[in-house]
């Protein structure tokens, strides 16, 4: 291997203003986190509603949620992203179209598309976890709550959901990590998140290996620290008396 | 508002078929390579040799914590360089090979976890019985443990392969003309990008949904 490693490259000037390459990585990481967190809020909110719908006795509510899940799980993420970024704006009323295509900066319109896309995409996965969590609870919980005169909404609000959410923290964690990784597709519609900044650094500086190694390390550390954090959350919220609760 | 006009899809079908053939070729090679490498990794992970199991664990954790798109992009640049170091001369590797290597190595990490769980679900008595019959470790794995494990984990392996089928669309990033990329460029040429995008979405949906319905049936039948 005759490759000249040069780790100082990140502190060199990019030739644009006073920026050094490290600044690009920091701003890229910022976008990645901004996309993932905003998408996660949508995914968690919508996914919970859909997950509850799938467990309701009302057949239509369950059917709608099932259709949503099948639709969003069987179309590739990239196709969904293109649909939100290229197709959906064309279907908007004219004023909204002009706003999206002309008034917004390219970064903002790409950001909005990718957040909506990832949010709805991940919601289908969150829905399945929430449903599993609710169905994992003993039926007696539901009956006991009804026997105490709770209405259906109250049963979910006070009895089922607080327990279900605590059980499904591990699978939700992996969805949460996935949304960070999936946010890299934003680079394909021109949002300068971490992967796009990495490619740009590799092309500008010609220090390909260093740029991609740093990106890998950032993703790796981000992943590991989020996993540790969620592990801590999980131990704090563990339901006493359930499997794994005694640890 | 705009109307949709699907008139140009008919003439574009042969080109779209070529794209689909490339997608499926990539998928089949990536699945076979990924499962093979994943099985090796799983056996390493289960080995009592600390170095082997540690190495496999690191490999799996490493690839599971970075985005597939990063791997595809990186390998696109790196695989030609590695070929050059190995063979000493420059070889034109091409996007297909570099994508294939990226998918194999990335998916191997996911397949390895499935295979590991599958092997661990086989009762220990099976291995002991095989040893009692005088089999070596290799024979016991190949003839006794792995066939049972694969039967148990077949639905999971297929589910993962359906996910991989959808993920092959990410080769768009390096310009490989797979199904999605073909649909995008054909649509742009004839000025009907939205219609071709919808078509691509429908085709991916039908294949993935159909395949996962079949897998669910298979799962019920294979249940031991």
Boltz contact constraints between the chains, C-beta under 6 A:
constraints:
  - contact:
      token1: [A, 74]
      token2: [B, 205]
      max_distance: 6.0
  - contact:
      token1: [A, 74]
      token2: [B, 208]
      max_distance: 6.0
  - contact:
      token1: [A, 74]
      token2: [B, 209]
      max_distance: 6.0
  - contact:
      token1: [A, 75]
      token2: [B, 201]
      max_distance: 6.0
  - contact:
      token1: [A, 75]
      token2: [B, 204]
      max_distance: 6.0
  - contact:
      token1: [A, 75]
      token2: [B, 205]
      max_distance: 6.0
  - contact:
      token1: [A, 76]
      token2: [B, 166]
      max_distance: 6.0
  - contact:
      token1: [A, 76]
      token2: [B, 169]
      max_distance: 6.0
  - contact:
      token1: [A, 76]
      token2: [B, 204]
      max_distance: 6.0
  - contact:
      token1: [A, 78]
      token2: [B, 169]
      max_distance: 6.0
  - contact:
      token1: [A, 79]
      token2: [B, 200]
      max_distance: 6.0
  - contact:
      token1: [A, 79]
      token2: [B, 201]
      max_distance: 6.0
  - contact:
      token1: [A, 79]
      token2: [B, 204]
      max_distance: 6.0
  - contact:
      token1: [A, 82]
      token2: [B, 197]
      max_distance: 6.0
  - contact:
      token1: [A, 87]
      token2: [B, 194]
      max_distance: 6.0
  - contact:
      token1: [A, 87]
      token2: [B, 197]
      max_distance: 6.0
  - contact:
      token1: [A, 90]
      token2: [B, 2]
      max_distance: 6.0
  - contact:
      token1: [A, 181]
      token2: [B, 67]
      max_distance: 6.0
  - contact:
      token1: [A, 184]
      token2: [B, 67]
      max_distance: 6.0
  - contact:
      token1: [A, 184]
      token2: [B, 69]
      max_distance: 6.0
  - contact:
      token1: [A, 188]
      token2: [B, 173]
      max_distance: 6.0
  - contact:
      token1: [A, 195]
      token2: [B, 70]
      max_distance: 6.0
  - contact:
      token1: [A, 208]
      token2: [B, 77]
      max_distance: 6.0
  - contact:
      token1: [A, 212]
      token2: [B, 74]
      max_distance: 6.0
  - contact:
      token1: [A, 216]
      token2: [B, 66]
      max_distance: 6.0
  - contact:
      token1: [A, 219]
      token2: [B, 66]
      max_distance: 6.0
  - contact:
      token1: [A, 220]
      token2: [B, 65]
      max_distance: 6.0
  - contact:
      token1: [A, 223]
      token2: [B, 65]
      max_distance: 6.0
